[in-house]
Amino acid sequence: MPAPTPPDASPVPPSRSGLARRSLLAGFLALWTAFVAVSAYQWIHYAPGDDHPPAVRVGLSLFFLAGPLWALARRLRGLRRPLPPSLPASAALAAGVVVFLAWLAHDDETWRHAGRHPALRNDFPEAAATHALTLRFNETPRGVLYSTLPDTKLVPPPTEPGEKNDAKWAEFLAQNGPAIDRLWTDSAPLLAWIGELAAAPALGDLTADYRSPIPRFQPLRLAGQISCARALRLAAQGRRDEAVDAILPVYIAAQKLEPHARTLVRRMIAIALRRQAQGALARILDAGDISPSTRARLAAALAPRADADEQARLLIRCEYEMLGPMIVHLQPADAEAFAPKPSSARRLAGVLLGPIRDLVYNPVLTANQIGDHFQAMGDSAARRDAAAVTKSSQAFFQDPGLAMPGKNYAGRRLMALAIPAFGKVVDTYWKADDQRAALLQRVSP
């Protein structure tokens, strides 16, 4: 019969392997607890568009942490002296992990910003035909006319007012008069296209996604440059009515490119062309009077648009029309729209479409959050508050919550890549409208 152990005998020290195993488990629990704590902090302090009350966020965060903290405390106590398994602590840890993972994977049930804006539906009868018309000079198999663009090295000065540009234009016209006339003749197909764009009742845009073709800037810019040069040459010769006729189709075509445009790029092209044409028109008026009939036609073209505020809002909203569906129904090829470099696109696609997608990416939540952000910026744009748009964008890019792990981490990173810097675009839009209003005042009776 073995001798009984003395009551004051010291406990058997833990083996090295047992201590290492318990230390490893304690370290894992510490990392998990830290991850949950950071995620909860991010949710409480940096959760745009989350409609859960603060009390719910704090209460659920404490529930996430209760089990890991309890289990971690027992593990730390058991490093020196093993403790018997605790069913309540294990159950609390398991419940906390399950609920936390379910919370990470939970997505919004309703997509709040689904549906196209009426101006962007392009459901009018001429939409398809006029959309094709805008692409006529694209460098694609269908746009074979791109190769017929005149090859010229003439680069007219900017049309913006100012003594510096005045001197440049005087020198340019004096040195290149015959070349301008030849270029005007050689550009007949291009200028005829501008005339068709201007004559259309509306210009449709059926762009479906970021891989769809959009109007090329080069042909439109070239047409604007040629028309401005021709118009100001005519104005210098005293033929100011003809000068207005030379530039007015460019201005009207630019106006019609905007209302139904589904892409920010097309709207920016239209604004650039309008400003260029308006600058030329101002220079023509500076050169002398125009006839009453030409003045009336010019005043009609310069009349304010009833939906100018809404068009400012659409500068931002139009981007969401394609971005939102892409975010909700993300496909591997869509990663290129956010990360143009092949390696970056592959990594992004791997995260957003891999086995842990649901834990790091909530597509409907992402679409709702970015939609809320676009709507707020659009409202600022409609109020002519470009500074607020810039501040809103910068605040979003600099939000410390974007870099913190937690719910919808990949979606938050995706939003940082997807939001352009709209402030300057909005400012340019309203400056162009102010320039238009000033021109209208000059030609109004």
Solvent accessible surface area in square Angstrom, and as a share of the most:
residue,aa,sasa,rsa
1,M,231,1.03
2,P,120,0.76
3,A,93,0.72
4,P,120,0.75
5,T,109,0.63
6,P,79,0.50
7,P,143,0.90
8,D,126,0.65
9,A,53,0.41
10,S,99,0.64
11,P,95,0.60
12,V,135,0.77
13,P,107,0.68
14,P,47,0.30
15,S,70,0.45
16,R,221,0.81
17,S,78,0.50
18,G,6,0.05
19,L,71,0.35
20,A,62,0.48
21,R,142,0.52
22,R,33,0.12
23,S,49,0.32
24,L,133,0.66
25,L,72,0.36
26,A,6,0.04
27,G,34,0.32
28,F,130,0.54
29,L,15,0.07
30,A,43,0.33
31,L,131,0.65
32,W,46,0.16
33,T,12,0.07
34,A,52,0.41
35,F,69,0.29
36,V,1,0.00
37,A,40,0.31
38,V,56,0.32
39,S,0,0.00
40,A,4,0.03
41,Y,106,0.40
42,Q,6,0.02
43,W,5,0.02
44,I,57,0.29
45,H,104,0.47
46,Y,58,0.22
47,A,21,0.16
48,P,59,0.37
49,G,40,0.38
50,D,32,0.17
51,D,130,0.67
52,H,78,0.35
53,P,75,0.47
54,P,100,0.63
55,A,82,0.63
56,V,66,0.38
57,R,30,0.11
58,V,67,0.39
59,G,39,0.38
60,L,56,0.28
61,S,5,0.03
62,L,113,0.56
63,F,92,0.38
64,F,1,0.00
65,L,29,0.15
66,A,55,0.43
67,G,2,0.02
68,P,0,0.00
69,L,92,0.46
70,W,114,0.40
71,A,11,0.08
72,L,25,0.12
73,A,50,0.39
74,R,56,0.20
75,R,86,0.32
76,L,99,0.49
77,R,161,0.59
78,G,4,0.04
79,L,44,0.22
80,R,215,0.78
81,R,161,0.59
82,P,73,0.46
83,L,61,0.30
84,P,98,0.62
85,P,137,0.86
86,S,22,0.14
87,L,147,0.73
88,P,79,0.50
89,A,4,0.03
90,S,61,0.39
91,A,54,0.42
92,A,31,0.24
93,L,40,0.20
94,A,55,0.43
95,A,43,0.33
96,G,1,0.01
97,V,40,0.23
98,V,97,0.56
99,V,51,0.29
100,F,1,0.00
101,L,63,0.31
102,A,59,0.46
103,W,22,0.08
104,L,8,0.04
105,A,38,0.30
106,H,101,0.45
107,D,34,0.17
108,D,41,0.21
109,E,164,0.73
110,T,94,0.55
111,W,56,0.20
112,R,115,0.42
113,H,22,0.10
114,A,58,0.45
115,G,57,0.54
116,R,78,0.28
117,H,41,0.18
118,P,85,0.53
119,A,22,0.17
120,L,0,0.00
121,R,121,0.44
122,N,9,0.05
123,D,112,0.58
124,F,41,0.17
125,P,130,0.82
126,E,68,0.31
127,A,5,0.04
128,A,62,0.48
129,A,72,0.55
130,T,11,0.06
131,H,27,0.12
132,A,61,0.47
133,L,23,0.12
134,T,2,0.01
135,L,30,0.15
136,R,79,0.29
137,F,3,0.01
138,N,6,0.03
139,E,110,0.49
140,T,55,0.32
141,P,128,0.81
142,R,233,0.85
143,G,2,0.02
144,V,103,0.59
145,L,59,0.30
146,Y,38,0.14
147,S,99,0.64
148,T,76,0.44
149,L,26,0.13
150,P,25,0.16
151,D,148,0.77
152,T,41,0.24
153,K,196,0.83
154,L,39,0.20
155,V,109,0.63
156,P,18,0.11
157,P,19,0.12
158,P,72,0.45
159,T,6,0.04
160,E,69,0.31
161,P,105,0.66
162,G,35,0.34
163,E,153,0.69
164,K,150,0.63
165,N,20,0.10
166,D,67,0.34
167,A,66,0.51
168,K,86,0.36
169,W,9,0.03
170,A,66,0.51
171,E,100,0.45
172,F,20,0.08
173,L,29,0.15
174,A,87,0.67
175,Q,128,0.57
176,N,29,0.15
177,G,2,0.02
178,P,85,0.53
179,A,26,0.20
180,I,2,0.01
181,D,44,0.23
182,R,149,0.54
183,L,19,0.10
184,W,64,0.22
185,T,95,0.55
186,D,95,0.49
187,S,1,0.00
188,A,57,0.44
189,P,74,0.47
190,L,2,0.01
191,L,29,0.14
192,A,58,0.45
193,W,4,0.01
194,I,4,0.02
195,G,30,0.29
196,E,74,0.33
197,L,1,0.00
198,A,13,0.10
199,A,84,0.65
200,A,10,0.08
201,P,100,0.63
202,A,22,0.17
203,L,0,0.00
204,G,0,0.00
205,D,1,0.01
206,L,68,0.34
207,T,3,0.01
208,A,67,0.52
209,D,47,0.25
210,Y,87,0.33
211,R,146,0.53
212,S,29,0.18
213,P,70,0.44
214,I,50,0.25
215,P,6,0.04
216,R,86,0.31
217,F,74,0.31
218,Q,74,0.33
219,P,1,0.01
220,L,1,0.01
221,R,104,0.38
222,L,20,0.10
223,A,0,0.00
224,G,0,0.00
225,Q,37,0.17
226,I,3,0.02
227,S,1,0.01
228,C,2,0.01
229,A,4,0.03
230,R,45,0.16
231,A,0,0.00
232,L,11,0.06
233,R,49,0.18
234,L,5,0.03
235,A,7,0.05
236,A,77,0.60
237,Q,86,0.38
238,G,42,0.40
239,R,100,0.36
240,R,60,0.22
241,D,47,0.24
242,E,77,0.35
243,A,0,0.00
244,V,0,0.00
245,D,66,0.34
246,A,11,0.08
247,I,0,0.00
248,L,12,0.06
249,P,43,0.27
250,V,3,0.02
251,Y,0,0.00
252,I,45,0.23
253,A,1,0.01
254,A,0,0.00
255,Q,28,0.12
256,K,49,0.21
257,L,1,0.01
258,E,0,0.00
259,P,34,0.21
260,H,41,0.18
261,A,0,0.00
262,R,19,0.07
263,T,10,0.06
264,L,15,0.07
265,V,73,0.42
266,R,2,0.01
267,R,0,0.00
268,M,88,0.39
269,I,12,0.06
270,A,0,0.00
271,I,4,0.02
272,A,44,0.34
273,L,4,0.02
274,R,5,0.02
275,R,70,0.26
276,Q,40,0.18
277,A,0,0.00
278,Q,0,0.00
279,G,1,0.01
280,A,0,0.00
281,L,0,0.00
282,A,19,0.15
283,R,34,0.12
284,I,0,0.00
285,L,21,0.10
286,D,101,0.52
287,A,53,0.41
288,G,26,0.25
289,D,109,0.56
290,I,13,0.07
291,S,35,0.23
292,P,112,0.71
293,S,76,0.49
294,T,3,0.02
295,R,62,0.23
296,A,62,0.48
297,R,108,0.39
298,L,0,0.00
299,A,21,0.16
300,A,74,0.57
301,A,14,0.11
302,L,0,0.00
303,A,45,0.35
304,P,86,0.54
305,R,52,0.19
306,A,120,0.93
307,D,59,0.31
308,A,15,0.12
309,D,78,0.40
310,E,50,0.22
311,Q,2,0.01
312,A,0,0.00
313,R,71,0.26
314,L,0,0.00
315,L,0,0.00
316,I,0,0.00
317,R,55,0.20
318,C,0,0.00
319,E,21,0.09
320,Y,4,0.01
321,E,9,0.04
322,M,8,0.04
323,L,4,0.02
324,G,0,0.00
325,P,54,0.34
326,M,18,0.08
327,I,1,0.00
328,V,23,0.13
329,H,118,0.53
330,L,9,0.04
331,Q,102,0.45
332,P,84,0.53
333,A,49,0.38
334,D,10,0.05
335,A,2,0.02
336,E,105,0.47
337,A,49,0.38
338,F,16,0.07
339,A,11,0.08
340,P,111,0.70
341,K,144,0.61
342,P,93,0.58
343,S,49,0.32
344,S,31,0.20
345,A,7,0.06
346,R,163,0.60
347,R,157,0.57
348,L,29,0.14
349,A,16,0.13
350,G,44,0.43
351,V,69,0.40
352,L,0,0.00
353,L,56,0.28
354,G,20,0.19
355,P,142,0.89
356,I,95,0.48
357,R,52,0.19
358,D,83,0.43
359,L,60,0.30
360,V,30,0.17
361,Y,1,0.00
362,N,1,0.00
363,P,20,0.13
364,V,26,0.15
365,L,17,0.08
366,T,0,0.00
367,A,0,0.00
368,N,0,0.00
369,Q,16,0.07
370,I,0,0.00
371,G,2,0.02
372,D,48,0.25
373,H,30,0.13
374,F,5,0.02
375,Q,105,0.47
376,A,56,0.43
377,M,0,0.00
378,G,1,0.01
379,D,46,0.24
380,S,10,0.07
381,A,0,0.00
382,A,11,0.09
383,R,153,0.56
384,R,113,0.41
385,D,55,0.28
386,A,17,0.13
387,A,78,0.61
388,A,31,0.24
389,V,0,0.00
390,T,50,0.29
391,K,148,0.63
392,S,33,0.21
393,S,3,0.02
394,Q,93,0.41
395,A,61,0.47
396,F,21,0.09
397,F,78,0.33
398,Q,137,0.61
399,D,40,0.21
400,P,79,0.49
401,G,1,0.01
402,L,10,0.05
403,A,70,0.55
404,M,37,0.17
405,P,53,0.34
406,G,6,0.06
407,K,23,0.10
408,N,2,0.01
409,Y,80,0.30
410,A,6,0.05
411,G,0,0.00
412,R,7,0.03
413,R,100,0.37
414,L,0,0.00
415,M,1,0.00
416,A,29,0.22
417,L,102,0.51
418,A,16,0.12
419,I,7,0.04
420,P,43,0.27
421,A,77,0.59
422,F,0,0.00
423,G,5,0.05
424,K,165,0.70
425,V,17,0.10
426,V,0,0.00
427,D,53,0.27
428,T,32,0.19
429,Y,1,0.00
430,W,16,0.05
431,K,108,0.46
432,A,0,0.00
433,D,17,0.09
434,D,68,0.35
435,Q,42,0.19
436,R,16,0.06
437,A,44,0.34
438,A,55,0.43
439,L,5,0.02
440,L,36,0.18
441,Q,148,0.66
442,R,109,0.40
443,V,1,0.01
444,S,47,0.30
445,P,178,1.12
